[in-house]
Amino acid sequence: MNKKTPMAFLDVLLPIVTDQFEDTVTFYQQISGEKVKVSAAHDGYYLKLVGSFVILGADDPVALKIPRQVQAIFLVKDLDFYWQQVQSFLSEVIVPLSVVSTGRRFIIRQQDGKVVEYLELFN
């Protein structure tokens, strides 16, 4: 990784995958005191952003296979820059650079074994 240009994240979000979507959304609204900021759907699942929590659910549990692996979501400003930066420490590309309903993303397994999504939101 280039030590002269450190990666600075806009935010770090925690994914919460659930089989009881609406109840889980309500729970995280109550504990965080936050309202739903974003509602979206793609890749067969739906999500709501509540504070720093991304709650994910699906009618078909198979759609949650990849979201269940993700341990953190790093919000970034310039996804292309981060794609170049992670090349030095990625172990596996789980989802390549792609467009989703909320923006652009990629999901990787890092050398430390952690699965992380890098996400650039649409304005």
MDAnalysis code that builds the backbone (N, CA, C; Angstrom):
import MDAnalysis as mda
import numpy as np

u = mda.Universe.empty(369, n_residues=123, atom_resindex=np.repeat(np.arange(123), 3), trajectory=True)
u.add_TopologyAttr("name", ["N", "CA", "C"] * 123)
u.add_TopologyAttr("resid", np.arange(1, 124))
u.add_TopologyAttr("resname", ["MET", "ASN", "LYS", "LYS", "THR", "PRO", "MET", "ALA", "PHE", "LEU", "ASP", "VAL", "LEU", "LEU", "PRO", "ILE", "VAL", "THR", "ASP", "GLN", "PHE", "GLU", "ASP", "THR", "VAL", "THR", "PHE", "TYR", "GLN", "GLN", "ILE", "SER", "GLY", "GLU", "LYS", "VAL", "LYS", "VAL", "SER", "ALA", "ALA", "HIS", "ASP", "GLY", "TYR", "TYR", "LEU", "LYS", "LEU", "VAL", "GLY", "SER", "PHE", "VAL", "ILE", "LEU", "GLY", "ALA", "ASP", "ASP", "PRO", "VAL", "ALA", "LEU", "LYS", "ILE", "PRO", "ARG", "GLN", "VAL", "GLN", "ALA", "ILE", "PHE", "LEU", "VAL", "LYS", "ASP", "LEU", "ASP", "PHE", "TYR", "TRP", "GLN", "GLN", "VAL", "GLN", "SER", "PHE", "LEU", "SER", "GLU", "VAL", "ILE", "VAL", "PRO", "LEU", "SER", "VAL", "VAL", "SER", "THR", "GLY", "ARG", "ARG", "PHE", "ILE", "ILE", "ARG", "GLN", "GLN", "ASP", "GLY", "LYS", "VAL", "VAL", "GLU", "TYR", "LEU", "GLU", "LEU", "PHE", "ASN"])
u.atoms.positions = np.array([
    [0.846, -1.178, 0.000],
    [0.000, 0.000, 0.000],
    [0.889, 1.238, 0.000],
    [0.474, 2.264, -0.684],
    [1.223, 3.513, -0.795],
    [1.151, 4.270, 0.535],
    [2.273, 4.372, 1.238],
    [2.284, 5.023, 2.542],
    [2.146, 6.537, 2.443],
    [2.423, 7.112, 1.275],
    [2.303, 8.550, 1.114],
    [0.854, 8.991, 0.934],
    [-0.013, 8.076, 0.526],
    [-1.422, 8.400, 0.339],
    [-2.264, 7.421, 1.154],
    [-2.466, 7.697, 2.440],
    [-3.240, 6.762, 3.262],
    [-4.716, 6.779, 2.857],
    [-5.363, 5.671, 3.098],
    [-6.789, 5.590, 2.795],
    [-7.563, 6.225, 3.948],
    [-8.432, 7.145, 3.618],
    [-9.273, 7.817, 4.608],
    [-10.724, 7.527, 4.247],
    [-11.426, 6.907, 5.160],
    [-12.806, 6.515, 4.906],
    [-13.758, 7.616, 5.343],
    [-14.839, 7.806, 4.586],
    [-15.869, 8.764, 4.972],
    [-16.640, 8.261, 6.187],
    [-16.825, 6.943, 6.242],
    [-17.542, 6.321, 7.349],
    [-17.299, 4.821, 7.274],
    [-17.534, 4.131, 8.360],
    [-17.493, 2.673, 8.397],
    [-18.863, 2.219, 8.872],
    [-19.504, 1.378, 8.074],
    [-20.840, 0.894, 8.378],
    [-20.792, -0.573, 8.766],
    [-21.697, -0.962, 9.638],
    [-21.790, -2.343, 10.089],
    [-22.983, -3.012, 9.418],
    [-22.752, -4.060, 8.625],
    [-23.874, -4.763, 8.012],
    [-24.563, -5.691, 9.019],
    [-25.886, -5.665, 9.012],
    [-26.706, -6.521, 9.864],
    [-27.607, -7.328, 8.935],
    [-27.326, -8.613, 8.773],
    [-28.129, -9.479, 7.906],
    [-29.151, -10.193, 8.783],
    [-30.404, -10.137, 8.363],
    [-31.471, -10.665, 9.200],
    [-32.550, -11.373, 8.393],
    [-33.231, -12.292, 9.051],
    [-34.399, -12.955, 8.473],
    [-35.687, -12.281, 8.938],
    [-35.556, -11.328, 9.855],
    [-36.722, -10.582, 10.378],
    [-36.484, -9.100, 10.109],
    [-36.598, -8.730, 8.842],
    [-36.161, -7.426, 8.367],
    [-36.818, -6.255, 9.088],
    [-38.129, -6.147, 9.032],
    [-38.806, -4.967, 9.610],
    [-38.589, -4.869, 11.113],
    [-38.635, -5.992, 11.820],
    [-38.382, -5.970, 13.270],
    [-36.956, -5.510, 13.567],
    [-36.005, -5.943, 12.759],
    [-34.607, -5.561, 12.957],
    [-34.405, -4.082, 12.661],
    [-35.049, -3.575, 11.605],
    [-34.965, -2.138, 11.296],
    [-35.501, -1.337, 12.472],
    [-36.651, -1.728, 12.989],
    [-37.253, -1.027, 14.132],
    [-36.325, -1.061, 15.342],
    [-35.733, -2.210, 15.615],
    [-34.817, -2.345, 16.749],
    [-33.641, -1.371, 16.626],
    [-33.005, -1.320, 15.455],
    [-31.845, -0.446, 15.292],
    [-32.233, 1.029, 15.271],
    [-33.446, 1.339, 14.862],
    [-33.928, 2.717, 14.985],
    [-34.060, 3.081, 16.469],
    [-34.572, 2.147, 17.245],
    [-34.765, 2.415, 18.676],
    [-33.440, 2.576, 19.412],
    [-32.476, 1.676, 19.151],
    [-31.228, 1.767, 19.920],
    [-30.331, 2.905, 19.458],
    [-30.484, 3.312, 18.192],
    [-29.615, 4.379, 17.680],
    [-30.269, 5.756, 17.736],
    [-31.608, 5.784, 17.844],
    [-32.313, 7.062, 17.801],
    [-32.316, 7.673, 16.408],
    [-31.976, 6.890, 15.393],
    [-31.875, 7.358, 14.009],
    [-33.068, 6.888, 13.184],
    [-33.358, 7.642, 12.135],
    [-34.382, 7.247, 11.171],
    [-33.702, 6.556, 9.989],
    [-34.497, 5.920, 9.148],
    [-33.969, 5.302, 7.931],
    [-33.486, 6.409, 7.009],
    [-32.207, 6.359, 6.635],
    [-31.613, 7.368, 5.752],
    [-31.692, 6.948, 4.291],
    [-31.564, 5.653, 4.040],
    [-31.556, 5.129, 2.675],
    [-32.317, 3.811, 2.662],
    [-33.161, 3.631, 1.663],
    [-33.809, 2.346, 1.377],
    [-33.447, 1.985, -0.050],
    [-33.048, 0.735, -0.267],
    [-32.637, 0.321, -1.611],
    [-32.798, -1.187, -1.747],
    [-32.661, -1.638, -2.977],
    [-32.695, -3.070, -3.261],
    [-31.807, -3.348, -4.465],
    [-31.076, -4.441, -4.413],
    [-30.293, -4.930, -5.544],
    [-29.805, -6.339, -5.244],
    [-29.422, -7.054, -6.291],
    [-28.867, -8.404, -6.174],
    [-29.777, -9.356, -5.398],
    [-31.096, -9.122, -5.444],
    [-32.038, -10.019, -4.792],
    [-32.290, -9.745, -3.321],
    [-31.664, -8.731, -2.766],
    [-31.927, -8.379, -1.366],
    [-32.291, -6.909, -1.265],
    [-32.787, -6.527, -0.097],
    [-33.153, -5.136, 0.165],
    [-32.422, -4.691, 1.417],
    [-32.290, -3.365, 1.537],
    [-31.541, -2.841, 2.670],
    [-32.094, -1.499, 3.111],
    [-31.831, -1.181, 4.345],
    [-32.122, 0.138, 4.910],
    [-30.920, 0.552, 5.740],
    [-30.553, 1.828, 5.592],
    [-29.458, 2.400, 6.360],
    [-30.054, 3.160, 7.541],
    [-29.674, 2.739, 8.737],
    [-30.124, 3.378, 9.975],
    [-28.869, 3.731, 10.765],
    [-28.554, 5.018, 10.827],
    [-27.318, 5.421, 11.495],
    [-26.138, 4.778, 10.801],
    [-25.332, 4.046, 11.553],
    [-24.170, 3.352, 10.988],
    [-24.438, 1.879, 10.715],
    [-25.706, 1.506, 10.680],
    [-26.089, 0.113, 10.467],
    [-26.768, -0.040, 9.109],
    [-26.316, -1.018, 8.338],
    [-26.970, -1.367, 7.080],
    [-27.694, -2.683, 7.336],
    [-29.031, -2.612, 7.408],
    [-29.840, -3.795, 7.670],
    [-30.228, -4.402, 6.332],
    [-29.946, -5.699, 6.156],
    [-30.174, -6.390, 4.897],
    [-31.102, -7.584, 5.112],
    [-32.044, -7.746, 4.202],
    [-32.955, -8.880, 4.236],
    [-33.282, -9.309, 2.816],
    [-33.939, -10.455, 2.691],
    [-34.316, -10.958, 1.369],
    [-35.451, -11.948, 1.513],
    [-36.233, -12.080, 0.454],
    [-37.274, -13.094, 0.437],
    [-36.665, -14.474, 0.214],
    [-35.567, -14.516, -0.519],
    [-34.849, -15.762, -0.783],
    [-33.506, -15.698, -0.063],
    [-33.291, -16.540, 0.948],
    [-32.052, -16.488, 1.723],
    [-30.775, -16.656, 0.893],
    [-30.865, -17.250, -0.283],
    [-29.695, -17.418, -1.141],
    [-29.118, -16.061, -1.537],
    [-29.987, -15.047, -1.669],
    [-29.537, -13.705, -2.043],
    [-28.632, -13.087, -0.979],
    [-28.664, -13.616, 0.224],
    [-27.871, -13.059, 1.325],
    [-26.519, -13.762, 1.509],
    [-26.180, -14.669, 0.597],
    [-24.927, -15.422, 0.735],
    [-23.713, -14.489, 0.830],
    [-23.584, -13.554, -0.093],
    [-22.443, -12.628, -0.049],
    [-22.593, -11.620, 1.090],
    [-23.769, -10.971, 1.275],
    [-23.876, -10.033, 2.410],
    [-23.540, -10.661, 3.768],
    [-23.824, -11.944, 3.947],
    [-23.497, -12.600, 5.228],
    [-21.991, -12.682, 5.463],
    [-21.194, -12.615, 4.412],
    [-19.741, -12.678, 4.550],
    [-19.121, -11.333, 4.924],
    [-19.792, -10.233, 4.547],
    [-19.218, -8.893, 4.700],
    [-19.197, -8.498, 6.176],
    [-18.014, -8.100, 6.641],
    [-17.835, -7.740, 8.046],
    [-17.853, -6.247, 8.291],
    [-17.605, -5.458, 7.247],
    [-17.641, -3.995, 7.363],
    [-17.827, -3.406, 5.972],
    [-18.400, -2.215, 5.938],
    [-18.569, -1.469, 4.696],
    [-17.836, -0.146, 4.872],
    [-16.844, 0.081, 4.024],
    [-16.086, 1.323, 4.071],
    [-16.660, 2.272, 3.028],
    [-17.222, 3.395, 3.486],
    [-17.696, 4.416, 2.561],
    [-16.515, 5.246, 2.110],
    [-16.398, 5.418, 0.794],
    [-15.262, 6.136, 0.230],
    [-15.745, 7.160, -0.788],
    [-14.869, 8.092, -1.107],
    [-15.212, 9.147, -2.061],
    [-14.838, 8.783, -3.489],
    [-13.704, 8.152, -3.693],
    [-13.202, 7.845, -5.028],
    [-12.916, 6.349, -5.108],
    [-13.906, 5.573, -5.525],
    [-13.793, 4.118, -5.530],
    [-12.642, 3.624, -6.401],
    [-12.404, 4.297, -7.510],
    [-11.312, 3.880, -8.400],
    [-9.955, 3.980, -7.693],
    [-9.763, 5.029, -6.906],
    [-8.533, 5.182, -6.118],
    [-8.380, 4.004, -5.150],
    [-9.452, 3.658, -4.444],
    [-9.381, 2.569, -3.468],
    [-9.156, 1.221, -4.147],
    [-9.748, 1.030, -5.334],
    [-9.530, -0.208, -6.076],
    [-8.030, -0.389, -6.347],
    [-7.357, 0.688, -6.728],
    [-5.914, 0.614, -6.965],
    [-5.157, 0.352, -5.662],
    [-5.561, 0.983, -4.587],
    [-4.872, 0.845, -3.303],
    [-4.961, -0.576, -2.750],
    [-6.114, -1.234, -2.883],
    [-6.289, -2.558, -2.266],
    [-5.556, -3.665, -2.999],
    [-5.083, -3.398, -4.197],
    [-4.389, -4.434, -4.968],
    [-3.203, -5.003, -4.203],
    [-2.585, -4.197, -3.364],
    [-1.396, -4.653, -2.635],
    [-1.732, -5.524, -1.426],
    [-2.990, -5.564, -1.005],
    [-3.303, -6.378, 0.174],
    [-4.576, -7.199, 0.045],
    [-5.074, -7.365, -1.160],
    [-6.259, -8.209, -1.276],
    [-5.859, -9.659, -1.455],
    [-6.694, -10.528, -0.938],
    [-6.478, -11.963, -1.039],
    [-7.400, -12.562, -2.096],
    [-8.620, -11.995, -2.217],
    [-9.611, -12.515, -3.159],
    [-10.597, -11.412, -3.509],
    [-10.990, -11.344, -4.755],
    [-12.065, -10.440, -5.171],
    [-13.350, -11.249, -5.119],
    [-14.272, -10.842, -4.259],
    [-15.550, -11.538, -4.122],
    [-16.573, -10.945, -5.079],
    [-16.631, -9.612, -5.146],
    [-17.474, -8.903, -6.115],
    [-16.593, -7.832, -6.745],
    [-16.391, -7.888, -8.058],
    [-15.557, -6.872, -8.702],
    [-16.257, -5.521, -8.732],
    [-15.540, -4.505, -9.181],
    [-16.142, -3.176, -9.342],
    [-17.476, -3.312, -10.063],
    [-18.525, -2.772, -9.466],
    [-19.854, -2.895, -10.062],
    [-20.748, -1.760, -9.591],
    [-21.829, -1.556, -10.332],
    [-22.823, -0.538, -9.990],
    [-23.994, -1.240, -9.325],
    [-24.449, -0.671, -8.191],
    [-25.635, -1.149, -7.485],
    [-26.590, 0.022, -7.320],
    [-27.732, -0.211, -6.713],
    [-28.757, 0.833, -6.619],
    [-28.317, 2.038, -5.791],
    [-27.358, 1.866, -4.892],
    [-26.924, 2.955, -4.017],
    [-25.651, 3.652, -4.491],
    [-24.930, 3.028, -5.429],
    [-23.678, 3.619, -5.891],
    [-22.836, 2.594, -6.611],
    [-21.512, 2.693, -6.387],
    [-20.570, 1.732, -6.955],
    [-19.846, 1.049, -5.810],
    [-19.459, -0.216, -6.043],
    [-18.815, -0.963, -4.961],
    [-17.915, -2.051, -5.495],
    [-17.131, -2.597, -4.573],
    [-16.471, -3.888, -4.766],
    [-16.352, -4.522, -3.393],
    [-16.252, -5.842, -3.380],
    [-16.118, -6.590, -2.127],
    [-14.900, -7.481, -2.256],
    [-14.022, -7.408, -1.262],
    [-12.792, -8.205, -1.288],
    [-12.590, -8.935, 0.037],
    [-11.786, -9.982, -0.037],
    [-11.233, -10.594, 1.173],
    [-9.823, -10.050, 1.265],
    [-9.522, -9.429, 2.381],
    [-8.202, -8.855, 2.598],
    [-7.237, -9.943, 3.042],
    [-5.957, -9.640, 3.060],
    [-4.947, -10.618, 3.485],
    [-5.159, -11.070, 4.923],
    [-5.814, -10.227, 5.737],
    [-6.076, -10.615, 7.124],
    [-7.309, -11.517, 7.255],
    [-7.937, -11.851, 6.121],
    [-9.095, -12.732, 6.127],
    [-10.437, -12.024, 6.228],
    [-10.433, -10.735, 6.519],
    [-11.673, -9.972, 6.658],
    [-12.289, -9.702, 5.293],
    [-13.605, -9.801, 5.210],
    [-14.337, -9.480, 3.985],
    [-14.920, -8.087, 4.152],
    [-14.534, -7.197, 3.235],
    [-14.906, -5.793, 3.338],
    [-15.487, -5.312, 2.013],
    [-16.569, -4.550, 2.117],
    [-17.147, -3.888, 0.952],
    [-16.669, -2.436, 0.942],
    [-16.216, -1.977, -0.196],
    [-15.869, -0.577, -0.404],
    [-16.991, 0.013, -1.232],
    [-17.592, 1.098, -0.773],
    [-18.791, 1.636, -1.395],
    [-18.668, 3.143, -1.590],
    [-18.922, 3.561, -2.809],
    [-19.003, 4.990, -3.149],
    [-20.470, 5.262, -3.455],
    [-21.124, 6.041, -2.607],
    [-22.549, 6.323, -2.791],
    [-22.775, 7.318, -3.911],
    [-23.906, 7.157, -4.605],
    [-24.322, 8.171, -5.568],
    [-24.653, 9.441, -4.803],
    [-24.453, 10.581, -5.417],
    [-24.777, 11.868, -4.758],
    [-26.247, 12.105, -4.708],
])
